[in-house]
Amino acid sequence: MKIIVFGLGNFGLSLALNLTETGNEVIAVDKQIERVNLIKDKVSHAICLDSTNELAYEALPMKDANIVVVAIGENEGAAIITTAIIKKLSNAKIISRSLSAIHDTVLEAMGVTNLVHPEQDSADRLTKQINFNTSLSHYQLDDNYTISEVIAKPEFIGKTIHELDVIDKYHLNVITIIRKRDKTNLLGKKFNIKESIGVPFGTTVLREKDILVVFGKTKDILVYCNE
C-alpha cells in the first residue's frame, strides 16, 4: 500500500519504519529537516514541508495514497488543520492521532473515525491494523501464524469451497463461515445477527457478504487482504 505519514516524532517515526519493514511504500513528512534526515534513507520518500500550508501539498501524491496517517503530536491545531486539508485533497482513508478528548470531538465532527491514542496504541499495533486493512478481526497465534476474519472476495460468490483457490493460491485454510441472518424479536422488529455455519464442507456455496474465518501464515493472510 501507499501510505503517507505526517509527523515524525517518536510515534510517527516508529510507525513509518514499521510500515516500510512490512512491505508498504511510505512517504514520511515533517516540517523539521532534522527529523526528515533521520529517516530519509529508510523509507520510500521523506519530505520536509509545513502540512498546514495547503499549497505545499503539490509536492505530495495525495490522490495515489491508500492511507494517510496524521501522527502530529506536538501541536493540536496543526494536527486538526492538516487533517482538514487532507480531507479536502484526498479520498484516502485517514487515521489521525488525537491529543485530547476535545481533539476527539473535533475529528469526529469532521468525519474522521479512525483515531489513535499513542498512549494506549503502540506504533507496532497500528502497523498490524493497517496491514490487515480488509481484515475484520484477527488473532495472532505466534510470530508466524494468524486466525483472521476476512470478507469473501466478489469472485468467490456462488462458488463452492472446493472450487475456490483460497487454499492453493493463498495457502489458507477456511475454518468456518460467518453469515448474517434476519431475526424478528417479540415486538416484530427485524434485525440481523451473525452466526457461524460450523465446519464448511467442500460443497458449501459462498454467498454475498460471507465472512471467512481463515487460518494460515500471517504473511499469506496479508497478501489476501491487500490484493
Secondary structure as UniProt FT lines:
FT   STRAND          2..6
FT   HELIX           10..21
FT   TURN            22..23
FT   STRAND          25..30
FT   HELIX           33..39
FT   TURN            40..42
FT   STRAND          45..48
FT   TURN            51..52
FT   HELIX           54..59
FT   HELIX           62..64
FT   STRAND          67..70
FT   HELIX           76..89
FT   STRAND          93..97
FT   HELIX           101..109
FT   TURN            110..111
FT   STRAND          114..116
FT   TURN            118..120
FT   HELIX           123..131
FT   TURN            132..134
FT   STRAND          135..140
FT   STRAND          145..151
FT   HELIX           154..156
FT   TURN            157..158
FT   TURN            161..163
FT   HELIX           166..170
FT   STRAND          173..184
FT   TURN            186..187
FT   STRAND          190..196
FT   TURN            202..203
FT   TURN            208..209
FT   STRAND          211..217
FT   HELIX           218..226
//
